[in-house]
Amino acid sequence: MTIKIIQEIRASEQKADEVIKQAQLEAESILSNARLKASKILEKAEGDARKEYISIINKAEEEAREESLAMNKDNEKDIKAIKQVAQENMDKAVNLIVSRTVT
């Protein structure tokens, strides 16, 4: 009877060891899957962040380009006005010189 009890205890211990080993393997598998999933999530987040960064940079460049074009148009108007005043002053100066040399 004692031997039978000892055998049953030993069998229970072996079964418990197997359950523990199986639980450890399952835990390792769960951790491995979790790491893989986390890595994929991180990779996707980095890709999304890169896309958002590029989008923001492109938008800023386009806004700067549009603002620059508007400023150039304003500057062209100012330049034309300055050239016109300079031309008028030159015409006046030429007329003044001609009128003095003729008289």
Secondary structure, DSSP 4 states (H G I P E B T S, - for coil): -HHHHHHHHHHHHHHHHHHHHHHHHHHHHHHHHHHHHHHHHHHHHHHHHHHHHHHHHHHHHHHHHHHHHHHHHHHHHHHHHHHHHHHHHHHHHHHHHHHHHH-
